[in-house]
Amino acid sequence: MVRLFDRVVGSLSPKAALKRAKRMAKEGRAAQAFPLFARAALAGVSEAEYQLGRAYLEGAGVPASRTESARWLERAAASGYTEAQSLLAGLYLHGVGGAAPSAAPGAKAAALFAASGLPRPDYEKALAWARKAAAAGAPDGQAVLGYLLTNGPQPMRDAAAGEEWYRKAAAAGSPQGALGLGLALARKASDMAGYAQACGLLRTAAEAGLPMGQYMLGLMAERGLGMAADPEAAVKLYRVAADKGVRAASARLGLMLMEGRGVPRDALEGESWLRRAAIGGDLEAAAIVGDLYARGGDLPPNYAEAAIWYRRAAEGGHAAAARALGRLHLTGGGVARDAIEAARWFRIAAEKGDERAKVDLAGVLLQGAGERDDAKRAREWFEQAASSGDLVAAFNFGVCLAEGLGVERDERAALAWMRRAADGVVNAQYWYGRMLIEGRGVETDVAAGRAWIARAAEAGLAEAEVMLAEMFISGQGGSRDHTEALRLYQKAAQRGHVGAMFAVGALLGGGHDIPPDRPRAARWFLAAAERGHGHAQLMLGRYYLHGSAGVRDPVEARRWLERAASQGLAEANGYLAELPPLLPPDRTALSETRS
């Protein structure tokens, strides 16, 4: 049978071989069609050379080979075959070593407007063949030329000419031309009429099955641009485009599922689509997945998983993800606690314009982390923004001046910037009050400083609540009031301030102008001790040693006193010496102390 087929092939003229091969290809017999295409192509028939190039490109009847595809398409294109010129332009645009552009009839340039990057493109060759095809009137070639002139390398760009080629391609019925022109019009639209015109073109592209057209029309439907807002239609379009691999559509679909817009809320499916987009390289989707794991909600909090996704987005250049990753390194959430690494990610985010990252970077610089040039860079950022009226930047610039970060220490200038920022920044109120109390850059004014500290405390700043409580105990700058001090310490403790937890325990332990309550004191000492507060560990050890809160437990006493001693509190060693070698614990009231 094979020999008979070979004899038939050999007896056909090149044109007859091409005709028969086309019929076989249409019937799905690619393997039988290929040798007939090859016979006609070897005889120099341009259409056969084009068809052979497509067969190699698609792997139809022969192992796929983009190199062989380009060779045969070059031969057809050189002889003026416009379809070969158009397809060859797309092939070079995507790179001979990259993913193949669709060569299906009516969709030869469908991949041109994909969101993903194109590997190793040869823009010059793509432009040369696109110009030939476009000049010959090939709509697909005109669409490729429009793309190159609007999205190619900067020296190649000519937006006006690119739009005109898109217009010609669209007028000739090219879905790719309609897509390109629709995108161009949407970018420059300033009113609903402009968006409506863009929508009409994008709808043409979407109805022709172009995934990017479906995604963009979905975006217009979601946002109500050029049409009435229609979240349900947007979801349907996103789903179709996402199924075809448009990662931006996967990301939008995931968000709408997460939020229940245009579709019943489904957090798990939404996360799945976002994850798919992130894996495909969508940086915003990766950052959002990181946020989902970091904050929990329908999904359990998982900081280690959040760090993986933040890193993926941050390494791709996503500023907010870089800042979030820095925060995880600063707190040790899901990654090693490392202030230097935190500073590195804050620096990366700040250099990309993230203003909050600049503040975070300044914070770690105050703790001694960061590189040599970080302080100078941060000071320059803050000075520039502060001079433009940014009060947060004015506060941070004041910190730089007060602490000598990236600039020579100048407490008088720092005080002036703090005063300016204090009109709107709570942290600046606290710093300004402290500087007045300590006489930094100005004559000491304890009463005025206390008033500023009180303003910051009223706004809920834990450090200010603690400092004001200390002033109420000592009477510095005003009245003494241990009851008010206890209230302020408790507020700060409830915000997680460890020093305030210890202070509440100390006030309730007796010796102050409030009734002692040692069981409550023990609970606050325990809360602070568990967070590493050395003096709280010492006091808790003493309480267990002497039964001060109704619980006498030498085992617990030894544990906490040893932890206090390990922090360098020599007094703990004296109490450890009081402990007998073995003593059965009396735990009758232990549950009450720990409740």
C-alpha positions as CSV (number, residue, x, y, z in Angstrom):
1,M,0.0,0.0,0.0
2,V,2.9,2.4,0.9
3,R,4.6,1.6,-2.4
4,L,1.4,2.2,-4.3
5,F,1.0,5.6,-2.5
6,D,4.6,6.5,-3.4
7,R,4.0,5.6,-7.1
8,V,0.9,7.8,-7.1
9,V,2.8,10.7,-5.5
10,G,5.6,10.4,-8.0
11,S,3.2,10.4,-10.9
12,L,1.4,13.6,-9.9
13,S,2.4,17.0,-11.3
14,P,3.5,19.6,-8.6
15,K,0.1,21.4,-8.9
16,A,-1.9,18.2,-8.8
17,A,0.1,17.1,-5.8
18,L,-0.7,20.4,-4.0
19,K,-4.4,20.1,-4.9
20,R,-4.6,16.6,-3.6
21,A,-2.6,17.4,-0.4
22,K,-4.9,20.3,0.4
23,R,-7.9,18.0,0.1
24,M,-6.2,15.4,2.3
25,A,-5.3,18.0,4.9
26,K,-8.9,19.2,5.0
27,E,-10.0,15.6,5.6
28,G,-7.6,15.3,8.5
29,R,-5.1,13.1,6.8
30,A,-2.0,15.2,7.6
31,A,0.4,12.3,7.4
32,Q,-0.6,11.5,3.8
33,A,-0.8,15.2,2.8
34,F,2.7,16.0,3.9
35,P,4.7,14.1,1.2
36,L,2.5,15.7,-1.5
37,F,3.1,19.2,-0.1
38,A,6.8,18.4,0.0
39,R,6.8,17.2,-3.7
40,A,5.1,20.5,-4.8
41,A,7.3,22.6,-2.5
42,L,10.5,21.1,-3.8
43,A,9.3,21.9,-7.3
44,G,9.1,25.6,-6.3
45,V,5.3,26.0,-5.9
46,S,5.0,29.0,-3.5
47,E,1.7,27.9,-2.0
48,A,3.1,24.4,-1.3
49,E,6.2,26.0,0.4
50,Y,3.8,28.0,2.6
51,Q,1.7,24.9,3.4
52,L,4.9,22.9,4.2
53,G,6.0,25.7,6.5
54,R,2.7,25.5,8.3
55,A,2.9,21.8,8.6
56,Y,6.3,22.1,10.3
57,L,5.0,24.9,12.5
58,E,1.9,22.9,13.6
59,G,3.5,19.4,13.6
60,A,0.9,18.3,11.1
61,G,2.1,15.0,9.6
62,V,5.7,15.6,10.6
63,P,7.5,16.4,13.9
64,A,7.2,20.1,14.6
65,S,10.3,22.2,13.7
66,R,10.1,25.9,13.9
67,T,13.5,26.2,12.1
68,E,12.2,24.1,9.1
69,S,9.0,26.1,9.2
70,A,10.9,29.4,9.0
71,R,13.0,28.0,6.1
72,W,10.0,27.0,4.0
73,L,8.0,30.1,4.8
74,E,11.0,32.2,3.9
75,R,11.0,30.6,0.4
76,A,7.3,31.2,-0.1
77,A,7.6,34.8,1.3
78,A,10.5,35.6,-0.9
79,S,8.5,34.7,-4.0
80,G,5.7,37.1,-2.9
81,Y,3.3,34.8,-1.2
82,T,1.6,37.2,1.2
83,E,0.1,34.7,3.6
84,A,3.6,33.3,4.1
85,Q,4.9,36.9,4.7
86,S,2.2,37.5,7.3
87,L,2.8,34.2,9.1
88,L,6.6,34.6,8.9
89,A,6.3,38.1,10.5
90,G,4.4,36.6,13.4
91,L,6.9,33.7,13.7
92,Y,9.9,36.1,14.0
93,L,7.9,38.3,16.4
94,H,7.5,35.4,18.7
95,G,11.0,34.2,18.2
96,V,11.9,31.1,16.2
97,G,12.6,29.4,19.6
98,G,9.5,30.6,21.2
99,A,5.8,29.5,21.3
100,A,4.2,29.2,17.9
101,P,1.6,31.8,16.9
102,S,-1.7,30.2,15.9
103,A,-1.7,29.3,12.2
104,A,-5.3,28.3,12.0
105,P,-7.2,30.0,9.2
106,G,-8.4,33.4,10.3
107,A,-6.3,33.4,13.4
108,K,-2.7,33.6,12.2
109,A,-1.8,36.5,14.5
110,A,-4.1,35.6,17.4
111,A,-1.2,35.2,19.8
112,L,0.2,38.7,19.1
113,F,-1.8,40.4,21.8
114,A,-1.1,37.8,24.5
115,A,-0.2,39.2,27.9
116,S,2.9,37.1,28.3
117,G,6.4,38.1,27.2
118,L,7.7,36.9,23.8
119,P,10.9,34.8,23.9
120,R,13.8,35.9,21.7
121,P,11.9,37.9,19.1
122,D,13.6,39.1,16.0
123,Y,11.9,42.5,15.6
124,E,13.8,43.6,12.6
125,K,12.9,40.5,10.5
126,A,9.4,40.6,11.8
127,L,9.1,44.2,10.7
128,A,10.5,43.6,7.3
129,W,8.1,40.8,6.4
130,A,5.1,42.6,8.0
131,R,5.8,45.6,5.8
132,K,5.9,43.5,2.7
133,A,2.6,41.7,3.6
134,A,0.9,44.9,4.6
135,A,1.9,46.7,1.4
136,A,0.5,43.8,-0.5
137,G,-2.8,44.3,1.2
138,A,-2.7,41.2,3.6
139,P,-5.0,42.1,6.6
140,D,-3.0,39.8,9.0
141,G,0.3,41.3,7.9
142,Q,-1.2,44.8,8.5
143,A,-2.3,43.7,12.0
144,V,1.2,42.4,12.7
145,L,2.7,45.7,11.4
146,G,0.3,47.7,13.6
147,Y,1.4,45.7,16.6
148,L,5.1,46.2,15.9
149,L,4.7,49.9,15.5
150,T,2.7,50.3,18.7
151,N,4.3,47.7,21.0
152,G,7.7,46.9,19.5
153,P,11.1,48.3,20.6
154,Q,11.0,52.1,21.3
155,P,13.1,53.1,18.3
156,M,10.6,51.2,16.1
157,R,7.5,52.7,17.5
158,D,5.2,55.0,15.6
159,A,1.8,55.0,17.3
160,A,0.0,57.0,14.7
161,A,1.2,54.8,11.8
162,G,0.5,51.7,13.9
163,E,-3.1,52.7,14.5
164,E,-3.6,53.4,10.8
165,W,-2.4,49.9,9.9
166,Y,-4.7,48.5,12.6
167,R,-7.5,50.5,11.0
168,K,-6.8,49.1,7.5
169,A,-6.6,45.5,8.9
170,A,-9.9,45.9,10.7
171,A,-11.6,47.4,7.7
172,A,-10.5,44.4,5.7
173,G,-12.1,42.0,8.2
174,S,-9.1,41.0,10.3
175,P,-10.1,40.2,13.9
176,Q,-6.5,41.0,15.0
177,G,-6.8,44.4,13.4
178,A,-10.1,45.0,15.2
179,L,-8.4,44.0,18.5
180,G,-5.4,46.2,18.0
181,L,-7.5,49.2,16.9
182,G,-9.9,48.6,19.8
183,L,-7.0,48.6,22.3
184,A,-5.5,51.7,20.8
185,L,-8.9,53.6,21.0
186,A,-9.6,52.4,24.5
187,R,-6.2,53.7,25.7
188,K,-6.9,57.2,24.5
189,A,-10.7,57.3,25.0
190,S,-11.8,60.3,27.2
191,D,-15.6,59.9,27.1
192,M,-18.2,57.2,26.8
193,A,-18.5,57.6,23.0
194,G,-14.8,56.8,22.6
195,Y,-15.1,53.8,24.9
196,A,-18.2,52.6,23.0
197,Q,-16.3,52.7,19.7
198,A,-13.5,50.7,21.3
199,C,-16.0,48.2,22.6
200,G,-17.5,47.6,19.2
201,L,-14.1,46.6,17.9
202,L,-13.2,44.5,20.9
203,R,-16.5,42.7,20.5
204,T,-15.6,41.8,16.9
205,A,-12.3,40.4,18.1
206,A,-14.1,38.5,21.0
207,E,-16.7,37.0,18.7
208,A,-13.9,35.8,16.4
209,G,-12.5,33.9,19.3
210,L,-9.5,36.0,20.1
211,P,-8.8,35.4,23.8
212,M,-7.3,38.9,24.4
213,G,-10.4,40.4,22.8
214,Q,-12.6,38.4,25.2
215,Y,-10.6,39.5,28.2
216,M,-10.6,43.2,27.2
217,L,-14.3,43.1,26.5
218,G,-14.8,41.6,29.9
219,L,-12.8,44.4,31.4
220,M,-15.0,47.0,29.7
221,A,-18.1,45.2,30.9
222,E,-16.8,45.0,34.5
223,R,-15.9,48.7,34.6
224,G,-18.9,49.9,32.6
225,L,-16.8,51.6,29.9
226,G,-18.6,52.0,26.6
227,M,-21.5,49.9,27.9
228,A,-23.6,49.5,31.0
229,A,-21.7,47.8,33.7
230,D,-22.4,44.0,33.6
231,P,-20.5,41.9,36.1
232,E,-22.1,38.7,35.0
233,A,-21.1,39.2,31.4
234,A,-17.6,40.1,32.5
235,V,-17.3,36.9,34.5
236,K,-18.4,34.8,31.5
237,L,-15.9,36.6,29.2
238,Y,-13.1,36.2,31.7
239,R,-13.8,32.5,32.1
240,V,-13.6,31.9,28.4
241,A,-10.4,33.9,28.1
242,A,-8.9,32.3,31.2
243,D,-9.6,28.8,29.8
244,K,-7.6,29.8,26.8
245,G,-4.6,30.8,28.9
246,V,-4.9,34.6,29.3
247,R,-3.5,35.0,32.8
248,A,-4.9,38.5,33.3
249,A,-8.3,37.0,32.8
250,S,-7.6,34.3,35.3
251,A,-6.6,37.0,37.8
252,R,-9.8,39.1,37.2
253,L,-12.0,35.9,37.3
254,G,-10.3,34.9,40.6
255,L,-11.0,38.3,42.2
256,M,-14.6,38.4,41.1
257,L,-15.1,34.9,42.5
258,M,-13.4,35.9,45.8
259,E,-15.7,39.0,46.1
260,G,-18.9,37.5,44.7
261,R,-19.3,40.0,41.9
262,G,-21.3,38.8,38.9
263,V,-21.2,35.3,40.3
264,P,-21.9,33.5,43.6
265,R,-19.0,34.0,46.0
266,D,-16.5,31.0,45.9
267,A,-13.3,31.7,47.7
268,L,-11.7,28.4,46.9
269,E,-12.3,28.6,43.2
270,G,-11.3,32.2,43.2
271,E,-8.0,31.4,44.9
272,S,-7.5,28.6,42.4
273,W,-7.8,31.0,39.4
274,L,-5.6,33.6,41.1
275,R,-3.0,30.9,41.8
276,R,-3.1,29.8,38.1
277,A,-2.5,33.4,37.0
278,A,0.3,33.8,39.5
279,I,2.0,30.6,38.3
280,G,1.7,31.9,34.7
281,G,3.6,35.0,35.7
282,D,0.9,37.6,36.7
283,L,2.7,39.6,39.4
284,E,-0.5,41.2,40.7
285,A,-2.2,37.8,41.1
286,A,0.8,36.5,43.0
287,A,0.7,39.5,45.4
288,I,-3.0,39.0,45.9
289,V,-2.5,35.3,46.7
290,G,0.1,36.3,49.2
291,D,-2.4,38.7,50.8
292,L,-5.0,36.0,51.0
293,Y,-2.6,33.7,52.9
294,A,-1.3,36.5,55.1
295,R,-4.6,37.7,56.3
296,G,-6.5,34.4,56.4
297,G,-10.3,34.7,56.3
298,D,-12.0,31.9,54.4
299,L,-8.5,30.4,54.0
300,P,-6.4,29.6,57.1
301,P,-3.6,32.1,57.7
302,N,-0.3,30.6,56.4
303,Y,2.6,33.1,56.5
304,A,5.1,30.6,55.0
305,E,2.8,30.2,52.0
306,A,2.3,34.0,51.9
307,A,6.0,34.5,51.8
308,I,6.4,32.2,48.8
309,W,3.8,34.2,46.7
310,Y,5.1,37.5,47.9
311,R,8.6,36.5,46.8
312,R,7.4,35.4,43.4
313,A,5.7,38.8,42.8
314,A,8.6,40.8,44.4
315,E,11.3,39.1,42.4
316,G,9.3,40.1,39.3
317,G,9.3,43.7,40.3
318,H,6.0,44.1,42.3
319,A,6.7,46.9,44.8
320,A,3.8,46.2,47.3
321,A,4.8,42.5,47.4
322,A,8.4,43.4,48.1
323,R,7.3,45.6,51.0
324,A,5.0,42.8,52.3
325,L,7.9,40.3,52.2
326,G,10.0,42.8,54.1
327,R,7.4,43.0,56.8
328,L,7.4,39.2,57.1
329,H,11.2,39.2,57.5
330,L,10.9,42.0,60.1
331,T,8.4,40.0,62.2
332,G,9.5,36.5,61.4
333,G,6.2,35.5,59.9
334,G,6.7,32.4,57.8
335,V,10.4,33.3,57.2
336,A,13.5,33.8,59.3
337,R,13.4,36.9,61.3
338,D,16.1,39.1,59.6
339,A,16.1,42.9,59.8
340,I,18.8,43.1,57.2
341,E,16.8,41.1,54.7
342,A,13.7,43.1,55.6
343,A,15.7,46.3,54.9
344,R,16.7,44.9,51.5
345,W,13.1,44.3,50.4
346,F,12.0,47.6,51.8
347,R,14.7,49.2,49.8
348,I,13.6,47.5,46.6
349,A,10.0,48.5,47.2
350,A,11.0,52.1,48.0
351,E,13.1,52.4,44.9
352,K,10.0,51.5,42.9
353,G,8.0,54.3,44.5
354,D,6.3,52.6,47.4
355,E,6.0,55.4,50.0
356,R,5.1,53.2,52.9
357,A,8.2,51.1,52.2
358,K,10.3,54.3,52.6
359,V,8.9,54.7,56.1
360,D,9.5,51.0,56.9
361,L,13.1,51.3,55.7
362,A,13.6,54.3,57.9
363,G,12.3,52.2,60.8
364,V,14.8,49.4,60.4
365,L,17.5,51.9,59.9
366,L,16.7,53.3,63.4
367,Q,17.3,49.7,64.6
368,G,20.8,49.6,63.0
369,A,19.9,47.4,60.0
370,G,20.3,48.2,56.3
371,E,23.3,49.1,54.1
372,R,25.6,52.1,54.3
373,D,23.8,54.1,51.6
374,D,20.3,53.3,52.8
375,A,20.2,56.1,55.4
376,K,21.3,58.7,52.9
377,R,18.9,57.5,50.3
378,A,16.0,57.5,52.8
379,R,16.9,60.9,54.0
380,E,16.8,62.2,50.5
381,W,13.4,60.7,49.8
382,F,11.9,62.2,53.0
383,E,13.5,65.6,52.5
384,Q,12.1,65.9,49.0
385,A,8.6,64.8,50.0
386,A,8.6,66.9,53.2
387,S,9.6,70.0,51.2
388,S,6.5,69.4,49.1
389,G,4.2,69.4,52.1
390,D,4.0,65.7,52.9
391,L,3.5,65.6,56.7
392,V,4.5,61.9,57.1
393,A,7.7,62.6,55.2
394,A,8.2,65.6,57.4
395,F,8.1,63.4,60.4
396,N,10.5,60.9,58.9
397,F,12.9,63.6,57.8
398,G,12.7,64.9,61.4
399,V,13.7,61.4,62.7
400,C,16.7,61.4,60.3
401,L,17.8,64.8,61.5
402,A,17.3,63.8,65.2
403,E,19.1,60.5,64.9
404,G,21.7,61.5,62.3
405,L,20.5,59.0,59.7
406,G,22.0,59.9,56.3
407,V,22.7,63.5,57.5
408,E,24.6,65.2,60.3
409,R,22.5,65.3,63.5
410,D,20.7,68.6,63.8
411,E,18.2,68.5,66.7
412,R,17.0,72.1,66.2
413,A,16.1,71.4,62.6
414,A,14.6,68.1,63.6
415,L,12.4,69.8,66.2
416,A,11.1,72.3,63.5
417,W,10.1,69.4,61.2
418,M,8.5,67.5,64.0
419,R,6.4,70.5,64.9
420,R,5.3,70.8,61.3
421,A,4.3,67.2,61.1
422,A,2.7,67.1,64.6
423,D,-0.4,68.9,63.2
424,G,-1.4,65.7,61.4
425,V,0.9,62.8,62.4
426,V,0.4,61.1,65.7
427,N,3.9,59.7,65.8
428,A,5.2,63.3,65.3
429,Q,3.2,64.5,68.3
430,Y,4.9,61.8,70.4
431,W,8.4,62.6,69.2
432,Y,7.8,66.4,69.5
433,G,6.6,66.0,73.0
434,R,9.6,63.8,74.0
435,M,12.0,66.3,72.4
436,L,10.5,69.1,74.5
437,I,10.7,67.1,77.6
438,E,14.3,66.0,77.0
439,G,15.4,69.5,75.8
440,R,16.5,68.3,72.4
441,G,17.0,71.2,70.1
442,V,15.1,73.6,72.5
443,E,15.0,74.6,76.1
444,T,13.3,71.9,78.2
445,D,9.5,72.4,78.5
446,V,8.1,69.4,80.4
447,A,4.5,70.7,80.7
448,A,4.3,71.5,76.9
449,G,5.9,68.1,76.1
450,R,3.4,66.3,78.4
451,A,0.5,68.0,76.5
452,W,1.8,66.8,73.2
453,I,2.3,63.3,74.6
454,A,-1.3,63.4,75.8
455,R,-2.5,64.2,72.3
456,A,-0.7,61.2,70.9
457,A,-2.1,59.0,73.7
458,E,-5.6,60.1,73.0
459,A,-5.1,59.1,69.4
460,G,-4.2,55.6,70.6
461,L,-0.5,55.5,70.2
462,A,0.7,52.8,72.7
463,E,4.2,54.4,73.2
464,A,2.5,57.7,74.1
465,E,0.1,56.0,76.5
466,V,3.0,54.3,78.3
467,M,5.0,57.5,78.5
468,L,2.0,59.5,79.8
469,A,1.3,56.8,82.3
470,E,4.8,57.2,83.6
471,M,4.4,60.9,84.0
472,F,1.1,60.4,85.9
473,I,3.1,58.1,88.3
474,S,5.9,60.5,88.8
475,G,4.0,63.8,88.5
476,Q,6.4,65.0,85.9
477,G,5.0,68.0,84.1
478,G,1.6,67.8,85.9
479,S,-0.5,66.0,88.4
480,R,0.2,62.5,89.9
481,D,-2.6,60.0,89.3
482,H,-1.9,56.3,89.7
483,T,-5.4,55.3,88.7
484,E,-5.1,57.2,85.4
485,A,-1.7,55.6,84.9
486,L,-3.2,52.2,85.4
487,R,-5.9,52.9,82.8
488,L,-3.3,54.1,80.2
489,Y,-1.0,51.1,80.8
490,Q,-4.0,48.7,80.4
491,K,-4.9,50.4,77.1
492,A,-1.3,50.0,75.8
493,A,-1.1,46.5,77.1
494,Q,-4.3,45.5,75.2
495,R,-2.6,46.8,72.1
496,G,0.3,44.4,72.7
497,H,2.8,46.7,74.3
498,V,4.9,44.3,76.4
499,G,6.4,46.9,78.7
500,A,2.8,48.1,79.5
501,M,1.9,44.5,80.5
502,F,4.7,44.5,83.0
503,A,3.7,47.9,84.3
504,V,0.1,46.9,84.9
505,G,1.4,43.9,86.9
506,A,3.7,46.2,88.9
507,L,1.0,48.7,89.7
508,L,-1.4,45.9,90.8
509,G,1.3,44.2,92.8
510,G,1.1,46.8,95.6
511,G,3.0,49.8,96.8
512,H,1.0,52.3,94.7
513,D,-2.1,54.5,95.2
514,I,-4.4,51.8,94.0
515,P,-5.7,48.7,95.8
516,P,-3.3,45.7,95.2
517,D,-4.6,42.7,93.2
518,R,-1.8,40.2,93.0
519,P,-3.7,37.5,91.1
520,R,-4.4,40.0,88.4
521,A,-0.8,41.2,88.6
522,A,0.4,37.6,88.1
523,R,-1.7,37.3,85.0
524,W,-0.1,40.4,83.5
525,F,3.4,39.4,84.5
526,L,2.7,36.0,82.8
527,A,1.6,37.8,79.6
528,A,4.8,39.9,79.5
529,A,7.0,37.0,80.6
530,E,5.8,34.8,77.8
531,R,6.8,37.6,75.4
532,G,10.3,37.7,76.7
533,H,10.2,40.5,79.2
534,G,13.0,39.8,81.7
535,H,11.7,41.8,84.7
536,A,8.3,40.2,84.2
537,Q,10.0,36.8,84.3
538,L,11.8,37.8,87.5
539,M,8.5,38.9,89.2
540,L,6.6,35.9,88.0
541,G,9.4,33.7,89.4
542,R,9.2,35.5,92.8
543,Y,5.4,35.1,92.9
544,Y,5.7,31.4,92.3
545,L,8.5,31.1,94.8
546,H,6.7,32.9,97.7
547,G,3.1,32.2,96.7
548,S,2.4,35.9,96.4
549,A,-0.7,35.4,94.2
550,G,-1.9,32.3,96.0
551,V,0.1,29.8,94.0
552,R,3.3,28.4,95.4
553,D,5.1,26.3,92.7
554,P,8.9,25.9,92.9
555,V,9.1,24.2,89.5
556,E,7.5,27.2,87.8
557,A,9.5,29.6,90.0
558,R,12.7,27.9,88.8
559,R,11.7,28.0,85.2
560,W,10.9,31.7,85.1
561,L,13.8,32.7,87.4
562,E,16.3,30.8,85.1
563,R,14.9,32.6,82.1
564,A,15.3,36.0,83.8
565,A,18.8,35.1,84.8
566,S,19.6,34.1,81.2
567,Q,18.8,37.7,80.3
568,G,21.4,39.0,82.7
569,L,19.2,39.9,85.7
570,A,21.6,39.0,88.5
571,E,18.8,39.4,91.1
572,A,17.2,36.2,89.8
573,N,20.2,34.2,90.9
574,G,19.6,35.2,94.5
575,Y,16.0,33.9,94.4
576,L,17.2,30.7,92.7
577,A,19.4,30.1,95.7
578,E,16.3,30.1,97.9
579,L,14.8,27.2,96.0
580,P,15.0,23.8,97.7
581,P,16.2,20.9,95.6
582,L,12.8,19.2,95.4
583,L,9.5,20.4,96.7
584,P,6.1,19.1,95.7
585,P,4.1,21.8,93.9
586,D,1.0,23.3,95.4
587,R,-1.2,24.0,92.4
588,T,-4.5,24.6,94.1
589,A,-4.9,28.1,92.7
590,L,-2.7,27.7,89.6
591,S,-5.6,27.6,87.2
592,E,-7.0,30.9,88.6
593,T,-3.6,32.6,88.1
594,R,-3.4,31.5,84.5
595,S,-7.0,32.1,83.6
